[in-house]
Amino acid sequence: MSLEFLGKTIATDDEGYLCHLSDYSEELREHLAKLKGISLNDDQRFIIATIRAYYEEFNAMPLRRILFKIFKEKGRADLAQSVVLARLFGDKATPIIALLAGLPKPASCI
């Protein structure tokens, strides 16, 4: 499948996940969020950026306990709870965050 964005065709899988990490941009993130009916706030953008940075360094999604440790280290302990992720992204927060971060669908969500 593909997605048309700013005059460019972007390859996606059948669930909307980007096929190429290099296609990602903040503008595309906002567009993907809008397609999912989400109006992103600063907390959501922080979470997405943090997970994307971790993925770029380790080529994997962080486990929640690692993610929450990173949030605390960055002074955002207020985000370090599963219930907060669910409130911000819905019950299936992990796959939604991955999609909005331009990352592959997490294996644990298959």
C-alpha positions in Angstrom: 0.0 0.0 0.0 1.0 3.6 -0.1 0.1 7.0 1.3 0.1 10.3 -0.6 1.6 13.1 1.4 2.8 16.5 0.1 2.9 15.3 -3.4 5.0 12.2 -2.5 4.0 8.6 -2.5 5.1 6.9 0.7 5.2 3.1 0.9 3.3 1.6 3.8 2.3 -1.9 4.8 -1.4 -2.9 4.8 -1.9 -1.5 8.3 -0.4 1.9 7.5 3.1 1.4 9.0 5.9 3.0 7.1 8.0 0.7 5.0 11.0 3.0 5.1 12.1 4.7 8.3 13.7 7.5 6.1 10.3 8.6 5.0 9.5 9.9 8.5 9.1 13.6 9.3 7.4 15.6 12.0 4.9 16.8 9.4 4.1 13.2 8.4 3.7 12.3 12.1 1.1 15.0 12.4 -0.6 13.8 9.2 -0.6 10.1 10.4 -2.1 11.3 13.7 -4.8 13.2 12.0 -5.7 10.1 9.9 -6.0 8.2 13.2 -8.3 10.9 14.6 -5.6 12.1 17.1 -4.7 15.7 17.7 -1.2 15.4 19.2 -0.2 17.4 22.3 3.3 18.0 23.6 3.3 15.0 25.9 2.4 12.7 23.0 5.1 14.3 20.8 7.6 13.8 23.6 6.7 10.1 23.9 6.9 9.6 20.2 10.2 11.4 19.9 11.7 9.4 22.8 10.7 6.1 21.4 11.9 7.0 17.9 15.3 8.1 19.3 15.6 4.8 21.3 14.7 2.9 18.1 17.3 4.7 16.1 20.0 3.9 18.6 19.1 0.3 19.4 17.0 -0.8 16.4 14.2 -2.0 18.7 11.3 -0.6 20.6 12.0 -0.1 24.3 10.4 -2.3 26.9 8.0 -0.3 29.0 10.2 -0.5 32.1 13.1 0.9 30.0 10.9 3.6 28.5 9.6 4.7 31.9 13.2 4.8 33.2 14.1 7.1 30.3 11.1 9.3 31.0 12.2 9.6 34.6 15.8 10.4 33.6 14.4 13.2 31.3 12.4 14.7 34.1 9.1 13.3 32.9 8.2 10.8 35.6 4.6 12.0 35.1 4.5 10.0 31.9 6.0 6.8 33.3 2.9 4.8 33.8 1.0 2.4 31.5 -2.3 4.1 32.4 -0.9 7.4 31.1 0.1 5.9 27.8 -3.4 4.4 27.5 -5.0 7.8 28.3 -2.9 9.5 25.7 -3.0 6.9 22.9 -5.8 4.5 23.7 -5.7 0.9 25.0 -3.4 -0.2 22.2 -0.9 2.5 22.8 2.3 0.6 21.7 1.2 0.0 18.1 -0.3 3.5 17.7 2.9 5.1 19.1 5.0 3.0 16.7 2.9 4.0 13.7 3.1 7.7 14.6 6.9 7.4 15.2 7.3 5.9 11.7 8.5 2.6 13.1 7.6 -1.0 12.2 4.7 -2.6 14.0 6.0 -4.1 17.2 6.4 -7.9 17.2 4.4 -8.1 20.4 1.4 -6.6 18.7 1.2 -9.2 15.8 
